[in-house]
Amino acid sequence: MSVFKWLLRKRQSKGHGVHSPFAFELITKVLYSPYSYYAFSDIIKQVGHDQDKEYNQLSYRFVNHFKPGNIMEVNPGKGVGSLYILSPSADINCTFIESSVENIPYAKEIIHGYFHSRDHYSKERDVFFNSSLDEITFEKFDAIFINLDCEDISLYSLERLFELSSENCFWVINHINKKLNKQLWRHIVNDARTGITFDFKNRTGIAFLRPVYQKENFSV
């Protein structure tokens, strides 16, 4: 079975056997995009080191491609990944859920320090920090990025994520391969409220809540 999964992942990662035009475009233009961006090198110059570069660059490509206006990031840590999420546009509003209070000052310093140093930066960046999902009320998000390396997401929190998601929202979830997170990802894939899902390199999960898409899961 493991050999079969590897062959399927290798085949679908090239777009072979993928009949959905949406999925094919996502795989070839976003997940396996051959292009780099100036922001990648600019961020590295600012922070010095990015231990989660592949996931963070993937986050940038998603925001750059789909252009969500209202984003939530769960467990941003010290804010390095947040720079990739915010960089594609100065018009992005981002809400952060960070339960580790000690991380918040570092994240704020990195975010504001980076964007104030950019020549194109012309307005105050809208960023908001909260300690839990329960603090968010009467708001819907177009994209939600979740870092499971920092903290587990319970099934209760999963219900809150659905409540906070707009109809066309997408989720990008890091570290789905860790033992405690595999069950959560299976719940997301099997949930009737998700449409197309992608298991990217057995590490990052992407879920689209758009009801117009036929339910299907790709391993790429």
Stockholm file with secondary structure:
# STOCKHOLM 1.0

chainA/1-220         MSVFKWLLRKRQSKGHGVHSPFAFELITKVLYSPYSYYAFSDIIKQVGHDQDKEYNQLSYRFVNHFKPGNIMEVNPGKGVGSLYILSPSADINCTFIESSVENIPYAKEIIHGYFHSRDHYSKERDVFFNSSLDEITFEKFDAIFINLDCEDISLYSLERLFELSSENCFWVINHINKKLNKQLWRHIVNDARTGITFDFKNRTGIAFLRPVYQKENFSV
#=GR chainA/1-220 SS CHHHHHHHHHHHTTTTTCCCHHHHHHIIIIITCCCCCHHHHHHHHHHSCCTTHHHHHHHHHHHHHHCCSEEEEECCTTSHHHHHHHTTCTTCEEEEECSCTTHHHHHHHHHHHHHHTSTTCCSCCCEEEESSGGGCCSCCEEEEEEETTTSCCCHHHHHHHHHTEEEEEEEEEECTTSHHHHHHHHHHHHCTTCCEEEEETTTEEEEECCTTSCCEEEEC
#=GC SS_cons         CHHHHHHHHHHHTTTTTCCCHHHHHHIIIIITCCCCCHHHHHHHHHHSCCTTHHHHHHHHHHHHHHCCSEEEEECCTTSHHHHHHHTTCTTCEEEEECSCTTHHHHHHHHHHHHHHTSTTCCSCCCEEEESSGGGCCSCCEEEEEEETTTSCCCHHHHHHHHHTEEEEEEEEEECTTSHHHHHHHHHHHHCTTCCEEEEETTTEEEEECCTTSCCEEEEC
//
